Amino acid sequence: MNRKKVPGYVSTEVDARLSFDKEETLKRARKLVKLYKDNGIEKDRILLKIASTWEGIQAAKVLQAEGMKCNMTLIFNFYQAVACAQAGATLISPFVGRILDWYKNAEKKGFKPEEEPGVKSVTQIYNYYKKFGYKTIVMGASFRNTGEIIELAGCDRLTIAPQLLEELHRMDHTLLIKKLSEEAMLNSDIRKVNELSEKDFRWWMNEDAMATEKLAEGIRKFAKDTEEVEKIIKEHLK
């Protein structure tokens, strides 16, 4: 693969159907990395996308120690993010819009951008990482409107749909003020979370109905997409 044509990371999803199996996730991830290497692409360019279950996070901890880079996806809960940072994950993807969707449906009301639960979640995670020096990249994802993006300006990275990018381009750029910053967190009173055990992780997920439901839903959707791709490939092979 030519770096000039495809610069940066090559994102590759590990089968979501393995989300609750650490060992099988490890096997599949290593196999994918080997396939890339056999085709001239070194592991430093591969970003393995893994669902942020307890098993997925533990697999990522091993893979990161082996020099592979992991993008922990389907982040809906602060303790998921803490566990990913403790595992040394390269990057996390908190899903801002999907969090908003759940709360709008549950509470039957709208939210101002600065009050949106998804915006607050990513802000909390970003502030925590910067306060305690975690190198894990926070990449906000799944935006529903430009207001969310404006509120998270300054976040490490954001994935923004073309339509929202166009809306931002047409806006008054003086509205785009950096709201998140590493420097602002250094003297904050955020408390550090001790190393999370499996018991702790599962308890805090159990206490968060939104995160539990959205994580399960996300895994189901990823698995369904994988099955659809497999069907297409089988048809072509015929």
C-alpha positions as CSV (number, residue, x, y, z in Angstrom):
1,M,0.0,0.0,0.0
2,N,1.4,3.3,-1.1
3,R,1.8,5.8,1.9
4,K,1.3,8.7,-0.6
5,K,-2.1,7.3,-1.6
6,V,-3.3,6.2,1.9
7,P,-1.3,8.2,4.6
8,G,-1.5,7.5,8.3
9,Y,-3.3,4.5,9.9
10,V,-5.2,1.7,8.1
11,S,-8.2,1.1,10.3
12,T,-9.2,-2.5,10.5
13,E,-12.1,-3.9,12.6
14,V,-11.7,-7.1,14.5
15,D,-14.8,-9.2,14.2
16,A,-17.4,-7.9,16.6
17,R,-18.7,-11.4,17.1
18,L,-15.5,-12.0,19.2
19,S,-16.3,-9.1,21.5
20,F,-16.7,-11.4,24.6
21,D,-13.7,-13.7,23.9
22,K,-10.3,-12.3,24.7
23,E,-8.3,-15.2,23.3
24,E,-10.1,-15.3,20.0
25,T,-9.9,-11.5,19.6
26,L,-6.1,-11.9,20.1
27,K,-5.9,-14.6,17.5
28,R,-7.9,-12.7,14.9
29,A,-6.0,-9.4,15.5
30,R,-2.6,-11.1,15.2
31,K,-3.8,-12.9,12.0
32,L,-4.9,-9.6,10.5
33,V,-1.6,-7.9,11.3
34,K,0.3,-10.8,9.7
35,L,-1.8,-10.6,6.6
36,Y,-0.9,-6.9,6.3
37,K,2.8,-7.7,6.9
38,D,2.7,-10.4,4.2
39,N,1.5,-7.6,1.8
40,G,4.2,-5.1,2.8
41,I,2.3,-3.1,5.5
42,E,4.0,-3.0,8.9
43,K,2.0,-3.1,12.1
44,D,2.9,0.5,13.0
45,R,0.3,1.5,10.4
46,I,-2.5,-0.7,11.5
47,L,-5.2,0.5,13.9
48,L,-7.2,-2.4,15.2
49,K,-10.8,-1.5,16.0
50,I,-12.1,-3.5,19.0
51,A,-15.3,-3.2,20.9
52,S,-14.8,-1.9,24.5
53,T,-16.1,-4.9,26.4
54,W,-14.0,-6.1,29.4
55,E,-12.6,-8.9,27.2
56,G,-11.9,-6.5,24.3
57,I,-10.0,-4.1,26.6
58,Q,-7.9,-7.0,28.1
59,A,-7.1,-8.2,24.6
60,A,-6.0,-4.6,23.6
61,K,-3.7,-4.5,26.7
62,V,-1.9,-7.6,25.3
63,L,-1.8,-6.3,21.7
64,Q,-0.5,-2.9,22.8
65,A,2.3,-4.6,24.7
66,E,3.2,-6.5,21.5
67,G,3.5,-3.2,19.6
68,M,0.1,-3.1,17.9
69,K,-2.2,-0.1,18.1
70,C,-5.8,-0.4,19.1
71,N,-8.9,1.9,18.6
72,M,-11.3,1.0,21.4
73,T,-14.8,1.7,19.9
74,L,-18.3,1.8,21.3
75,I,-17.3,4.0,24.3
76,F,-20.4,5.2,26.2
77,N,-19.2,5.1,29.8
78,F,-16.5,6.9,31.8
79,Y,-15.2,3.7,33.3
80,Q,-14.9,2.1,29.9
81,A,-12.6,5.0,29.0
82,V,-10.6,4.6,32.2
83,A,-10.1,0.9,31.6
84,C,-8.9,1.6,28.1
85,A,-6.4,4.2,29.3
86,Q,-5.2,1.8,32.0
87,A,-4.7,-0.8,29.2
88,G,-2.6,1.6,27.2
89,A,-4.9,1.8,24.2
90,T,-3.8,4.1,21.4
91,L,-7.2,5.6,20.8
92,I,-10.8,5.6,22.0
93,S,-13.9,6.5,20.1
94,P,-16.7,7.9,22.4
95,F,-20.0,8.0,20.5
96,V,-21.4,11.4,21.2
97,G,-24.6,11.2,19.1
98,R,-25.6,7.7,20.2
99,I,-25.5,8.8,23.8
100,L,-27.7,11.8,22.9
101,D,-30.1,9.5,21.0
102,W,-30.6,7.3,24.1
103,Y,-31.3,10.2,26.5
104,K,-33.7,12.0,24.1
105,N,-35.7,8.8,23.8
106,A,-35.5,8.0,27.6
107,E,-36.3,11.6,28.8
108,K,-38.5,12.7,25.9
109,K,-36.8,16.1,25.6
110,G,-34.1,17.9,23.6
111,F,-30.8,19.3,24.9
112,K,-28.8,22.4,24.3
113,P,-25.3,21.4,22.9
114,E,-23.5,22.4,26.1
115,E,-26.0,20.2,28.1
116,E,-25.9,17.2,25.9
117,P,-25.0,14.0,27.8
118,G,-22.6,12.9,25.0
119,V,-20.8,16.2,25.0
120,K,-20.5,16.0,28.8
121,S,-19.2,12.4,28.6
122,V,-16.4,13.2,26.2
123,T,-15.5,16.4,28.1
124,Q,-15.2,14.3,31.3
125,I,-13.0,11.7,29.6
126,Y,-10.8,14.3,27.9
127,N,-10.3,16.2,31.2
128,Y,-9.5,13.0,33.1
129,Y,-6.9,11.8,30.5
130,K,-5.1,15.2,30.4
131,K,-5.1,15.6,34.2
132,F,-3.4,12.3,34.8
133,G,-1.2,12.2,31.7
134,Y,-2.7,9.3,29.8
135,K,-1.5,9.3,26.2
136,T,-4.6,7.5,24.8
137,I,-6.1,9.7,22.1
138,V,-9.7,10.8,22.5
139,M,-11.5,10.9,19.2
140,G,-15.1,12.0,19.5
141,A,-17.4,10.4,17.0
142,S,-21.0,10.0,15.9
143,F,-22.1,13.6,15.8
144,R,-25.7,14.7,15.3
145,N,-25.2,18.4,14.9
146,T,-22.5,21.1,14.7
147,G,-23.3,22.3,18.2
148,E,-21.8,19.2,19.6
149,I,-18.6,19.7,17.5
150,I,-18.3,23.3,18.7
151,E,-18.6,22.3,22.3
152,L,-15.8,19.7,21.9
153,A,-13.4,22.0,19.9
154,G,-9.9,21.2,21.2
155,C,-10.5,17.5,21.6
156,D,-7.6,15.4,20.4
157,R,-9.5,14.3,17.3
158,L,-13.0,14.3,15.9
159,T,-14.6,12.3,13.1
160,I,-17.0,14.5,11.3
161,A,-19.4,13.6,8.5
162,P,-19.1,15.6,5.2
163,Q,-22.5,17.3,5.7
164,L,-21.5,18.7,9.1
165,L,-18.1,19.7,7.8
166,E,-19.9,21.7,5.1
167,E,-22.1,23.3,7.7
168,L,-19.1,24.3,9.8
169,H,-17.4,25.7,6.7
170,R,-20.4,28.0,6.1
171,M,-20.5,29.2,9.8
172,D,-19.0,32.3,11.3
173,H,-15.6,31.0,12.3
174,T,-15.4,33.3,15.3
175,L,-17.8,30.8,16.9
176,L,-15.2,28.1,16.8
177,I,-13.4,28.7,20.1
178,K,-11.1,26.0,21.7
179,K,-13.2,24.8,24.6
180,L,-11.1,21.8,25.7
181,S,-7.5,22.2,26.6
182,E,-4.8,20.1,28.3
183,E,-3.5,23.1,30.3
184,A,-6.9,23.9,31.9
185,M,-6.9,20.5,33.5
186,L,-3.6,20.5,35.2
187,N,-4.8,22.2,38.4
188,S,-8.3,20.7,38.5
189,D,-9.6,18.7,41.4
190,I,-10.4,15.5,39.4
191,R,-9.7,12.4,41.3
192,K,-7.8,9.4,39.9
193,V,-9.5,6.1,39.6
194,N,-7.6,3.1,41.0
195,E,-6.8,0.2,38.7
196,L,-10.1,-1.3,37.6
197,S,-10.8,-4.9,38.2
198,E,-13.2,-7.0,36.1
199,K,-15.7,-6.8,39.0
200,D,-15.4,-3.0,39.2
201,F,-15.8,-2.6,35.5
202,R,-18.9,-4.9,35.2
203,W,-20.5,-3.2,38.2
204,W,-20.1,0.4,36.8
205,M,-21.4,-0.8,33.4
206,N,-24.3,-2.5,35.1
207,E,-25.1,0.8,36.9
208,D,-25.2,2.6,33.5
209,A,-28.3,1.5,31.6
210,M,-27.5,3.7,28.6
211,A,-23.9,2.4,28.2
212,T,-25.0,-1.2,28.7
213,E,-27.8,-0.9,26.1
214,K,-25.8,1.1,23.5
215,L,-22.7,-1.2,23.8
216,A,-24.9,-4.3,23.2
217,E,-26.7,-2.6,20.3
218,G,-23.5,-1.4,18.7
219,I,-22.0,-4.9,18.8
220,R,-25.1,-6.4,17.3
221,K,-25.0,-3.8,14.5
222,F,-21.3,-4.4,13.8
223,A,-21.8,-8.1,13.8
224,K,-24.7,-7.8,11.3
225,D,-22.6,-5.6,9.0
226,T,-19.9,-8.3,9.1
227,E,-22.4,-11.0,8.2
228,E,-23.6,-8.9,5.3
229,V,-20.1,-8.4,4.0
230,E,-19.5,-12.2,4.2
231,K,-22.6,-12.8,2.2
232,I,-21.5,-10.4,-0.5
233,I,-18.0,-12.1,-0.6
234,K,-19.6,-15.6,-0.9
235,E,-21.7,-14.5,-3.8
236,H,-18.7,-13.1,-5.6
237,L,-16.7,-16.2,-5.0
238,K,-19.5,-18.3,-6.6
